[in-house]
Each structure stands twice: as structure tokens, then as C-alpha cells.
Amino acid sequence: MKYEHAIVKFDGDVAILLCNGCGITIAEGTKHEDREHYCTMCMSGNCKAKFKKET
């Protein structure tokens, strides 16, 4: 399954939905929309987690 907006990684047979802002796990499985998903901390603007390596 290909996702254009949602960030999904696979750990064996388990699909893991990640936050588009910081990369933390939001949910497991494939029952979600292909849209951007954000954790509550990213949505509030208070997230301190890093998603991508800065170059």
C-alpha cells in the first residue's frame, strides 16, 4: 500500500502510523486516512521531538 501524505513504517507485518511533525508513533494498523497526521503536542505547538536529521 502506498501513502502520499501519511507517514507509515512497517515493523514486520505491523504498520505503524507516525506523526508528520515529529515522527512519534500515533497508531498501529492500516485503518487510517491517507492524510497528514499530527500528535497532540505538534498540534499545540509545544512538541520538542525531532523527526528528521538536520543537515
C-alpha positions as CSV (number, residue, x, y, z in Angstrom):
1,M,0.0,0.0,0.0
2,K,1.4,3.4,-1.0
3,Y,0.8,6.5,1.1
4,E,1.2,10.0,-0.2
5,H,0.5,12.1,2.9
6,A,0.5,9.7,5.9
7,I,3.9,8.5,7.1
8,V,3.7,4.8,7.7
9,K,6.5,2.4,8.5
10,F,6.3,-1.3,8.7
11,D,7.8,-3.4,11.6
12,G,7.4,-6.9,10.2
13,D,3.7,-7.3,9.5
14,V,2.6,-4.3,11.6
15,A,2.0,-0.9,10.0
16,I,2.9,2.0,12.3
17,L,1.4,5.5,11.7
18,L,3.8,8.3,12.5
19,C,3.3,12.0,13.3
20,N,4.1,14.1,10.2
21,G,5.7,16.7,12.6
22,C,7.9,14.8,14.9
23,G,7.7,11.1,13.9
24,I,6.4,9.6,17.1
25,T,4.0,6.6,16.9
26,I,0.4,7.6,16.7
27,A,-1.3,4.3,15.9
28,E,-0.8,0.8,14.6
29,G,-2.6,-0.8,11.7
30,T,-3.8,0.4,8.3
31,K,-7.2,1.7,9.3
32,H,-6.4,5.4,8.8
33,E,-6.9,8.1,6.1
34,D,-4.0,9.0,3.8
35,R,-3.6,12.5,5.1
36,E,-1.1,14.2,7.3
37,H,-1.4,13.1,11.0
38,Y,-0.1,15.1,13.9
39,C,0.3,14.2,17.6
40,T,-1.4,16.4,20.2
41,M,1.9,18.1,21.1
42,C,2.7,19.1,17.5
43,M,-0.9,20.4,17.1
44,S,-0.5,22.6,20.2
45,G,2.9,23.9,19.0
46,N,4.7,22.6,22.1
47,C,6.4,19.5,20.7
48,K,10.2,19.3,21.3
49,A,10.7,15.9,19.5
50,K,12.9,15.9,16.3
51,F,11.6,14.0,13.3
52,K,14.3,14.4,10.7
53,K,18.1,14.9,11.0
54,E,19.0,18.5,10.3
55,T,21.7,19.0,7.7
